[in-house]
């Protein structure tokens, strides 16, 4: 077992500086304009001061390759997933609050039009993840792999791979890729789902509610190292 774990962690480390391309594009949601990746790139990288839109790259890095664990990597993320999250982060006129609460992202998403969201989502989905994160704790691999591949039967927690894929590549429009994402960010989102502070995915709220801190830490670290 130690030999297998060692090979996995070494492979993850080698991938840190490699290029990881993730298929992303999905059908455009009804009622939204056809996306323009070039316009989205300009808006993502430069923002639009006249409309109060801050450069996304200032937090999420050039081309979505964030180097700060507090800010998730977005390069190559699935178009439909990015699109849905930006919509959820923006408060609709007849809603009491955004579907997804984030003190940092809510005010930023609020200034985005439907066209902006479509354009930025397409731009990011076409980028390449060049600075993938990796697993960091060999002591967590065995438990993380068990949860990822088989879930936690006694708690009714399904295998993460059922939705996010064996290699963490996700499913376009519905489930994000998690491979190469910061382990701390994955763990934080699971904790937010568990507490109900993030509740824009009923299934994830239910799943995370059944997981312990140790289980969350293990599966988050394992997911970060998947390729």
Backbone as CSV, one residue per row, in Angstrom:
resi,resn,N_x,N_y,N_z,CA_x,CA_y,CA_z,C_x,C_y,C_z
1,UNK,0.825,-1.204,0.000,0.000,0.000,0.000,0.864,1.261,0.000
2,UNK,1.961,1.252,0.826,2.815,2.426,0.874,3.413,2.739,-0.485
3,UNK,3.773,1.677,-1.235,4.352,1.879,-2.556,3.350,2.524,-3.501
4,UNK,2.082,2.091,-3.422,1.027,2.654,-4.270,0.794,4.120,-3.936
5,UNK,0.738,4.430,-2.627,0.512,5.806,-2.205,1.659,6.697,-2.642
6,UNK,2.878,6.182,-2.533,4.048,6.956,-2.933,4.001,7.296,-4.402
7,UNK,3.638,6.294,-5.248,3.567,6.528,-6.692,2.522,7.588,-7.007
8,UNK,1.405,7.553,-6.286,0.329,8.497,-6.551,0.757,9.917,-6.229
9,UNK,1.434,10.103,-5.084,1.846,11.434,-4.678,2.944,11.979,-5.573
10,UNK,3.857,11.109,-6.007,4.902,11.539,-6.929,4.295,11.987,-8.241
11,UNK,3.331,11.205,-8.754,2.667,11.558,-10.014,1.962,12.893,-9.892
12,UNK,1.321,13.136,-8.747,0.635,14.399,-8.532,1.616,15.551,-8.557
13,UNK,2.787,15.352,-7.925,3.786,16.401,-7.897,4.313,16.723,-9.275
14,UNK,4.514,15.700,-10.110,5.008,15.921,-11.470,4.022,16.707,-12.305
15,UNK,2.742,16.554,-11.994,1.716,17.237,-12.772,1.566,18.698,-12.394
16,UNK,2.221,19.130,-11.310,2.031,20.487,-10.828,2.358,21.525,-11.884
17,UNK,3.422,21.288,-12.653,3.797,22.259,-13.660,3.345,21.878,-15.051
18,UNK,2.568,20.818,-15.153,2.139,20.348,-16.467,0.832,20.997,-16.871
19,UNK,0.434,20.759,-18.097,-0.805,21.330,-18.620,-1.931,20.323,-18.494
20,UNK,-3.056,20.767,-17.970,-4.218,19.905,-17.808,-5.371,20.536,-18.555
21,UNK,-5.871,19.876,-19.595,-6.970,20.401,-20.382,-8.234,19.640,-20.051
22,UNK,-9.315,20.365,-19.769,-10.569,19.742,-19.371,-11.668,20.139,-20.330
23,UNK,-12.372,19.189,-20.978,-13.470,19.538,-21.861,-14.531,20.298,-21.085
24,UNK,-15.109,21.354,-21.683,-15.936,22.209,-20.870,-17.252,22.657,-21.479
25,UNK,-17.320,22.862,-22.788,-18.453,23.585,-23.332,-19.733,22.765,-23.317
26,UNK,-20.822,23.427,-23.001,-22.138,22.801,-22.998,-23.107,23.734,-23.697
27,UNK,-24.300,23.271,-23.969,-25.294,24.078,-24.671,-25.601,25.348,-23.886
28,UNK,-25.810,26.437,-24.622,-26.113,27.712,-23.993,-27.497,27.683,-23.360
29,UNK,-27.612,28.098,-22.082,-28.927,28.131,-21.436,-29.911,28.999,-22.206
30,UNK,-31.154,28.602,-22.208,-32.190,29.327,-22.945,-32.329,30.748,-22.412
31,UNK,-32.475,31.698,-23.328,-32.683,33.083,-22.934,-31.411,33.880,-22.768
32,UNK,-30.250,33.250,-22.974,-28.982,33.955,-22.855,-28.361,34.140,-24.238
33,UNK,-27.654,35.249,-24.442,-27.033,35.497,-25.748,-25.914,34.508,-26.040
34,UNK,-25.600,34.320,-27.316,-24.481,33.456,-27.683,-23.202,34.058,-27.115
35,UNK,-22.399,33.262,-26.424,-21.217,33.807,-25.762,-20.096,34.180,-26.721
36,UNK,-19.304,35.161,-26.311,-18.167,35.665,-27.077,-16.939,35.525,-26.186
37,UNK,-16.108,34.548,-26.472,-14.956,34.265,-25.625,-13.954,35.417,-25.613
38,UNK,-13.793,36.087,-26.745,-12.838,37.194,-26.809,-13.278,38.341,-25.888
39,UNK,-14.554,38.670,-25.945,-15.075,39.722,-25.067,-14.975,39.273,-23.612
40,UNK,-15.269,38.001,-23.377,-15.176,37.475,-22.026,-13.764,37.553,-21.475
41,UNK,-12.782,37.297,-22.334,-11.387,37.366,-21.910,-10.989,38.775,-21.513
42,UNK,-11.428,39.741,-22.302,-11.120,41.142,-21.997,-11.755,41.550,-20.666
43,UNK,-12.992,41.163,-20.481,-13.698,41.513,-19.249,-13.074,40.809,-18.047
44,UNK,-12.716,39.536,-18.221,-12.103,38.770,-17.134,-10.760,39.371,-16.740
45,UNK,-9.930,39.655,-17.720,-8.569,40.101,-17.440,-8.505,41.581,-17.043
46,UNK,-9.384,42.410,-17.611,-9.265,43.855,-17.408,-10.399,44.468,-16.582
47,UNK,-11.534,43.789,-16.507,-12.682,44.365,-15.834,-13.300,45.474,-16.677
48,UNK,-14.173,46.241,-16.079,-14.816,47.370,-16.756,-15.110,48.417,-15.690
49,UNK,-14.174,49.332,-15.496,-14.280,50.318,-14.419,-15.541,51.162,-14.530
50,UNK,-15.957,51.465,-15.752,-17.133,52.305,-15.950,-18.389,51.662,-15.391
51,UNK,-18.408,50.336,-15.341,-19.582,49.612,-14.826,-19.324,48.999,-13.452
52,UNK,-18.198,49.336,-12.859,-17.887,48.830,-11.532,-17.512,47.368,-11.507
53,UNK,-17.006,46.852,-12.631,-16.604,45.446,-12.704,-15.094,45.342,-12.523
54,UNK,-14.688,44.670,-11.465,-13.272,44.491,-11.162,-12.712,43.325,-11.963
55,UNK,-11.460,43.427,-12.361,-10.797,42.338,-13.082,-10.863,41.043,-12.280
56,UNK,-11.415,39.997,-12.887,-11.487,38.687,-12.228,-10.082,38.127,-11.997
57,UNK,-9.169,38.479,-12.912,-7.810,37.959,-12.844,-7.074,38.433,-11.598
58,UNK,-7.514,39.544,-11.016,-6.844,40.059,-9.825,-6.948,39.088,-8.656
59,UNK,-7.962,38.229,-8.674,-8.111,37.219,-7.620,-7.884,35.797,-8.145
60,UNK,-8.406,35.510,-9.334,-8.381,34.142,-9.855,-7.216,33.876,-10.809
61,UNK,-6.357,34.868,-11.005,-5.158,34.664,-11.797,-5.379,34.773,-13.288
62,UNK,-4.313,34.996,-14.008,-4.368,35.105,-15.467,-4.917,33.808,-16.054
63,UNK,-5.942,33.932,-16.892,-6.524,32.766,-17.526,-7.187,31.802,-16.557
64,UNK,-7.475,32.261,-15.350,-8.133,31.394,-14.371,-7.191,30.506,-13.588
65,UNK,-5.880,30.741,-13.722,-4.900,29.921,-13.003,-4.521,30.582,-11.679
66,UNK,-5.430,30.518,-10.733,-5.211,31.117,-9.419,-4.016,30.471,-8.724
67,UNK,-3.267,31.308,-8.009,-2.147,30.808,-7.205,-2.441,30.955,-5.715
68,UNK,-3.643,31.452,-5.402,-4.032,31.676,-4.008,-5.120,30.680,-3.604
69,UNK,-4.864,29.820,-2.636,-5.844,28.806,-2.239,-7.215,29.356,-1.867
70,UNK,-7.293,30.606,-1.430,-8.589,31.189,-1.070,-9.464,31.423,-2.297
71,UNK,-8.830,31.498,-3.464,-9.551,31.766,-4.708,-9.429,30.558,-5.634
72,UNK,-10.530,29.903,-5.972,-10.445,28.661,-6.754,-9.871,28.848,-8.146
73,UNK,-9.255,27.797,-8.626,-8.793,27.764,-10.013,-10.021,27.611,-10.909
74,UNK,-10.091,28.406,-11.976,-11.251,28.395,-12.866,-10.887,28.010,-14.300
75,UNK,-9.616,27.937,-14.611,-9.191,27.607,-15.978,-9.696,26.230,-16.384
76,UNK,-10.413,26.160,-17.515,-10.888,24.888,-18.028,-12.110,24.346,-17.314
77,UNK,-12.665,25.101,-16.362,-13.869,24.626,-15.679,-15.028,24.571,-16.673
78,UNK,-15.964,23.696,-16.459,-17.061,23.502,-17.402,-17.901,24.770,-17.556
79,UNK,-18.193,25.098,-18.796,-18.959,26.302,-19.112,-20.276,26.358,-18.351
80,UNK,-21.052,25.299,-18.420,-22.362,25.299,-17.783,-22.283,25.475,-16.283
81,UNK,-21.272,24.903,-15.657,-21.129,25.034,-14.215,-20.755,26.461,-13.839
82,UNK,-19.777,27.033,-14.557,-19.394,28.418,-14.295,-20.586,29.351,-14.466
83,UNK,-21.323,29.134,-15.546,-22.489,29.957,-15.869,-23.508,29.888,-14.727
84,UNK,-23.805,28.679,-14.264,-24.797,28.488,-13.211,-24.364,29.142,-11.900
85,UNK,-23.073,29.044,-11.568,-22.599,29.623,-10.316,-22.646,31.144,-10.338
86,UNK,-22.287,31.751,-11.457,-22.348,33.214,-11.554,-23.788,33.709,-11.471
87,UNK,-24.704,32.955,-12.054,-26.119,33.307,-11.947,-26.565,33.215,-10.488
88,UNK,-26.155,32.142,-9.804,-26.544,31.958,-8.409,-25.940,33.020,-7.492
89,UNK,-24.781,33.535,-7.861,-24.118,34.544,-7.034,-24.721,35.934,-7.216
90,UNK,-25.505,36.104,-8.258,-26.130,37.391,-8.558,-27.555,37.409,-8.017
91,UNK,-27.902,38.430,-7.295,-29.244,38.510,-6.726,-30.243,38.991,-7.767
92,UNK,-31.304,38.216,-7.945,-32.349,38.581,-8.885,-33.270,39.628,-8.257
93,UNK,-33.903,40.460,-9.072,-34.726,41.560,-8.552,-35.812,41.131,-7.573
94,UNK,-36.414,39.975,-7.796,-37.523,39.540,-6.949,-37.092,38.565,-5.849
95,UNK,-35.798,38.424,-5.640,-35.294,37.486,-4.631,-34.816,38.236,-3.385
96,UNK,-34.962,37.598,-2.236,-34.518,38.205,-0.987,-32.998,38.171,-0.858
97,UNK,-32.390,37.172,-1.495,-30.936,37.017,-1.426,-30.481,36.173,-2.605
98,UNK,-29.194,36.235,-2.947,-28.680,35.370,-4.010,-28.834,33.906,-3.638
99,UNK,-28.906,33.031,-4.629,-29.030,31.601,-4.363,-27.771,31.047,-3.709
100,UNK,-26.631,31.663,-3.994,-25.376,31.264,-3.371,-24.781,32.472,-2.667
101,UNK,-24.594,32.366,-1.373,-24.087,33.479,-0.586,-22.560,33.462,-0.546
102,UNK,-21.975,34.595,-0.924,-20.530,34.774,-0.837,-20.274,36.269,-0.672
103,UNK,-19.860,36.697,0.513,-19.644,38.127,0.754,-18.711,38.783,-0.262
104,UNK,-17.774,38.010,-0.788,-16.834,38.564,-1.757,-17.420,38.576,-3.160
105,UNK,-18.009,37.465,-3.562,-18.470,37.332,-4.946,-19.841,37.943,-5.220
106,UNK,-20.713,38.027,-4.245,-22.052,38.577,-4.491,-22.022,39.987,-5.086
107,UNK,-21.290,40.918,-4.502,-21.270,42.262,-5.093,-20.586,42.318,-6.460
108,UNK,-19.648,41.422,-6.696,-18.973,41.408,-7.993,-19.877,40.841,-9.083
109,UNK,-20.602,39.797,-8.753,-21.504,39.192,-9.732,-22.702,40.087,-10.017
110,UNK,-23.067,40.917,-9.053,-24.252,41.749,-9.199,-24.172,42.692,-10.394
111,UNK,-22.970,43.114,-10.741,-22.787,44.058,-11.843,-22.696,43.387,-13.213
112,UNK,-22.722,42.067,-13.238,-22.586,41.344,-14.497,-23.934,41.157,-15.183
113,UNK,-23.972,41.430,-16.480,-25.180,41.181,-17.267,-25.200,39.723,-17.703
114,UNK,-26.313,39.283,-18.269,-26.385,37.921,-18.811,-25.306,37.707,-19.860
115,UNK,-25.063,38.716,-20.668,-24.030,38.618,-21.706,-22.652,38.481,-21.078
116,UNK,-22.374,39.272,-20.050,-21.084,39.191,-19.363,-20.847,37.788,-18.813
117,UNK,-21.867,37.237,-18.165,-21.749,35.904,-17.552,-21.475,34.847,-18.610
118,UNK,-22.194,34.922,-19.722,-21.992,33.952,-20.798,-20.588,34.070,-21.374
119,UNK,-20.137,35.302,-21.592,-18.829,35.533,-22.206,-17.681,35.088,-21.301
120,UNK,-17.745,35.467,-20.031,-16.680,35.091,-19.090,-16.634,33.575,-18.905
121,UNK,-17.801,32.960,-18.824,-17.864,31.504,-18.636,-17.236,30.770,-19.815
122,UNK,-17.523,31.242,-21.015,-16.946,30.595,-22.195,-15.441,30.798,-22.238
123,UNK,-15.002,32.018,-21.967,-13.567,32.301,-21.969,-12.825,31.369,-21.012
124,UNK,-13.313,31.270,-19.785,-12.633,30.425,-18.798,-12.666,28.956,-19.186
125,UNK,-13.776,28.510,-19.753,-13.892,27.101,-20.131,-12.887,26.720,-21.217
126,UNK,-12.407,27.702,-21.964,-11.463,27.443,-23.047,-10.004,27.583,-22.618
127,UNK,-9.785,27.974,-21.376,-8.421,28.119,-20.890,-7.865,26.782,-20.416
128,UNK,-6.570,26.728,-20.235,-5.897,25.500,-19.818,-5.360,25.637,-18.400
129,UNK,-5.630,24.658,-17.591,-5.124,24.651,-16.226,-3.649,24.262,-16.263
130,UNK,-2.790,25.245,-16.065,-1.349,25.014,-16.185,-0.650,24.917,-14.833
131,UNK,-1.340,25.297,-13.784,-0.739,25.264,-12.460,-1.648,24.481,-11.515
132,UNK,-1.781,23.206,-11.789,-2.679,22.367,-10.994,-2.159,22.176,-9.573
133,UNK,-3.083,22.202,-8.621,-2.723,21.885,-7.237,-2.544,20.379,-7.115
134,UNK,-2.136,19.923,-5.955,-1.870,18.503,-5.786,-2.195,18.048,-4.374
135,UNK,-2.218,16.739,-4.177,-2.387,16.182,-2.835,-1.144,16.514,-2.012
136,UNK,-1.331,16.713,-0.715,-0.205,17.144,0.118,0.072,16.240,1.313
137,UNK,-0.892,15.370,1.668,-0.733,14.573,2.889,-0.892,13.084,2.590
138,UNK,0.210,12.336,2.571,0.130,10.899,2.264,-0.686,10.107,3.272
139,UNK,-0.836,10.648,4.481,-1.612,9.943,5.499,-3.114,9.959,5.212
140,UNK,-3.543,10.850,4.311,-4.970,10.984,4.011,-5.398,10.231,2.751
141,UNK,-4.417,9.741,2.003,-4.727,9.163,0.694,-5.659,7.956,0.784
142,UNK,-5.386,7.045,1.702,-6.181,5.809,1.770,-7.658,6.111,2.054
143,UNK,-7.928,6.972,3.034,-9.308,7.316,3.358,-9.935,8.132,2.235
144,UNK,-9.180,9.071,1.683,-9.701,9.897,0.598,-10.068,9.069,-0.620
145,UNK,-9.204,8.129,-0.961,-9.470,7.254,-2.105,-10.702,6.388,-1.847
146,UNK,-10.848,5.892,-0.633,-12.002,5.053,-0.281,-13.310,5.824,-0.450
147,UNK,-13.335,7.073,0.031,-14.550,7.889,-0.082,-14.809,8.263,-1.534
148,UNK,-13.755,8.650,-2.243,-13.922,9.067,-3.635,-14.474,7.929,-4.491
149,UNK,-13.925,6.755,-4.312,-14.303,5.623,-5.158,-15.553,4.876,-4.689
150,UNK,-15.733,4.802,-3.370,-16.835,3.982,-2.867,-17.789,4.658,-1.911
151,UNK,-17.518,5.914,-1.550,-18.380,6.618,-0.617,-18.205,6.108,0.810
152,UNK,-19.192,6.400,1.637,-19.202,5.926,3.028,-20.539,5.234,3.225
153,UNK,-20.573,3.944,3.002,-21.828,3.193,2.973,-22.626,3.322,4.263
154,UNK,-21.942,3.261,5.396,-22.656,3.283,6.680,-23.303,4.632,6.970
155,UNK,-22.884,5.667,6.249,-23.468,7.004,6.438,-24.351,7.420,5.261
156,UNK,-24.435,6.577,4.269,-25.226,6.917,3.096,-24.589,7.969,2.218
157,UNK,-23.268,8.074,2.267,-22.540,9.027,1.428,-22.133,8.324,0.135
158,UNK,-22.596,8.791,-1.026,-22.253,8.128,-2.288,-20.813,8.407,-2.706
159,UNK,-20.315,7.599,-3.602,-18.971,7.805,-4.134,-18.896,9.131,-4.876
160,UNK,-17.885,9.925,-4.588,-17.705,11.211,-5.273,-17.534,10.996,-6.774
161,UNK,-16.889,9.872,-7.127,-16.614,9.579,-8.535,-17.884,9.416,-9.354
162,UNK,-18.999,9.097,-8.709,-20.258,8.895,-9.433,-20.690,10.158,-10.167
163,UNK,-20.363,11.312,-9.599,-20.743,12.586,-10.227,-19.540,13.356,-10.763
164,UNK,-18.432,13.289,-10.042,-17.262,14.085,-10.428,-16.253,13.290,-11.259
165,UNK,-16.562,12.022,-11.529,-15.706,11.225,-12.389,-14.556,10.565,-11.659
166,UNK,-14.078,9.466,-12.209,-12.990,8.713,-11.584,-11.726,9.546,-11.440
167,UNK,-11.491,10.429,-12.411,-10.293,11.270,-12.384,-10.591,12.699,-11.942
168,UNK,-11.799,12.936,-11.470,-12.153,14.269,-10.981,-12.457,15.276,-12.062
169,UNK,-12.765,14.796,-13.273,-12.989,15.710,-14.404,-14.394,16.295,-14.433
170,UNK,-15.299,15.789,-13.592,-16.643,16.338,-13.514,-17.506,16.005,-14.717
171,UNK,-18.694,16.617,-14.761,-19.624,16.445,-15.875,-20.054,17.830,-16.328
172,UNK,-19.853,18.181,-17.608,-20.203,19.512,-18.094,-21.625,19.907,-17.735
173,UNK,-21.788,21.172,-17.369,-23.067,21.816,-17.059,-23.628,21.445,-15.701
174,UNK,-23.087,20.406,-15.058,-23.688,19.993,-13.798,-22.690,19.862,-12.657
175,UNK,-21.607,19.119,-12.888,-20.659,18.864,-11.809,-19.270,19.384,-12.195
176,UNK,-18.650,20.197,-11.337,-17.355,20.788,-11.677,-16.222,19.782,-11.631
177,UNK,-15.151,20.074,-12.376,-13.947,19.271,-12.195,-13.348,19.680,-10.850
178,UNK,-12.767,18.730,-10.165,-12.112,18.986,-8.885,-10.639,18.625,-8.922
179,UNK,-10.223,17.856,-9.918,-8.813,17.487,-10.028,-7.970,18.740,-10.217
180,UNK,-6.927,18.848,-9.439,-6.048,20.005,-9.557,-6.542,21.237,-8.834
181,UNK,-7.705,21.164,-8.202,-8.225,22.292,-7.426,-7.548,22.305,-6.061
182,UNK,-7.451,23.464,-5.442,-6.843,23.551,-4.114,-7.609,22.667,-3.119
183,UNK,-6.881,21.843,-2.378,-7.543,20.976,-1.400,-8.253,21.793,-0.325
184,UNK,-7.655,22.916,0.070,-8.284,23.748,1.098,-9.588,24.363,0.607
185,UNK,-9.654,24.688,-0.688,-10.882,25.270,-1.231,-11.985,24.205,-1.291
186,UNK,-11.621,23.006,-1.724,-12.608,21.916,-1.771,-13.148,21.642,-0.372
187,UNK,-12.255,21.574,0.600,-12.665,21.313,1.977,-13.574,22.426,2.492
188,UNK,-13.219,23.657,2.166,-14.036,24.794,2.625,-15.454,24.721,2.059
189,UNK,-15.587,24.378,0.777,-16.916,24.296,0.170,-17.739,23.166,0.793
190,UNK,-17.094,22.041,1.084,-17.804,20.945,1.745,-18.275,21.368,3.137
191,UNK,-17.442,22.122,3.822,-17.831,22.605,5.146,-18.982,23.604,5.053
192,UNK,-18.973,24.446,4.027,-20.054,25.409,3.837,-21.355,24.696,3.477
193,UNK,-21.256,23.657,2.661,-22.445,22.851,2.352,-22.976,22.205,3.642
194,UNK,-22.060,21.684,4.440,-22.454,20.989,5.663,-23.169,21.920,6.643
195,UNK,-22.688,23.149,6.732,-23.291,24.111,7.658,-24.552,24.751,7.087
196,UNK,-24.756,24.594,5.774,-25.912,25.218,5.138,-25.642,26.633,4.668
197,UNK,-24.428,27.143,4.911,-24.088,28.494,4.456,-24.038,28.551,2.927
198,UNK,-23.669,27.445,2.314,-23.810,27.315,0.866,-24.905,26.273,0.629
199,UNK,-25.985,26.693,0.023,-27.124,25.775,-0.134,-27.725,25.796,-1.524
200,UNK,-26.888,26.095,-2.524,-27.418,26.119,-3.894,-27.288,24.769,-4.599
201,UNK,-27.052,23.712,-3.829,-27.028,22.359,-4.368,-27.541,21.426,-3.276
202,UNK,-28.802,21.050,-3.376,-29.449,20.268,-2.322,-28.744,18.942,-2.070
203,UNK,-28.291,18.297,-3.146,-27.621,17.003,-2.993,-26.332,17.146,-2.192
204,UNK,-25.558,18.198,-2.491,-24.295,18.380,-1.787,-24.497,18.776,-0.334
205,UNK,-25.543,19.525,-0.051,-25.852,19.863,1.336,-26.137,18.589,2.122
206,UNK,-26.903,17.689,1.529,-27.265,16.436,2.179,-26.049,15.542,2.372
207,UNK,-25.205,15.466,1.345,-24.014,14.604,1.425,-23.031,15.132,2.462
208,UNK,-22.721,16.420,2.393,-21.731,16.999,3.304,-22.176,16.933,4.754
209,UNK,-23.483,16.985,4.978,-24.016,16.937,6.349,-23.673,15.629,7.040
210,UNK,-23.346,14.597,6.274,-23.056,13.278,6.829,-21.558,13.019,6.983
211,UNK,-20.747,14.017,6.656,-19.297,13.815,6.661,-18.634,14.509,7.838
212,UNK,-17.613,13.854,8.395,-16.849,14.422,9.502,-15.750,15.328,8.953
213,UNK,-15.124,16.087,9.844,-14.003,16.938,9.437,-12.891,16.097,8.808
214,UNK,-12.607,14.954,9.414,-11.527,14.096,8.922,-11.848,13.559,7.535
215,UNK,-13.089,13.186,7.307,-13.497,12.661,5.999,-13.442,13.742,4.929
216,UNK,-13.852,14.946,5.291,-13.789,16.068,4.354,-12.341,16.374,3.993
217,UNK,-11.484,16.431,4.995,-10.068,16.728,4.740,-9.438,15.682,3.844
218,UNK,-9.759,14.419,4.061,-9.164,13.334,3.291,-9.599,13.343,1.842
219,UNK,-10.885,13.485,1.617,-11.384,13.420,0.242,-11.002,14.690,-0.532
220,UNK,-10.898,15.832,0.160,-10.486,17.067,-0.500,-9.037,16.968,-0.959
221,UNK,-8.181,16.403,-0.114,-6.771,16.266,-0.476,-6.615,15.262,-1.625
222,UNK,-7.391,14.190,-1.560,-7.319,13.173,-2.623,-7.785,13.758,-3.959
223,UNK,-8.861,14.523,-3.940,-9.392,15.109,-5.171,-8.383,16.053,-5.811
224,UNK,-7.695,16.828,-4.990,-6.704,17.776,-5.517,-5.606,17.076,-6.311
225,UNK,-5.271,15.854,-5.911,-4.194,15.113,-6.565,-4.604,14.266,-7.732
226,UNK,-5.903,14.199,-8.023,-6.368,13.380,-9.149,-5.978,13.978,-10.493
227,UNK,-5.746,13.105,-11.462,-5.450,13.555,-12.829,-6.075,12.559,-13.790
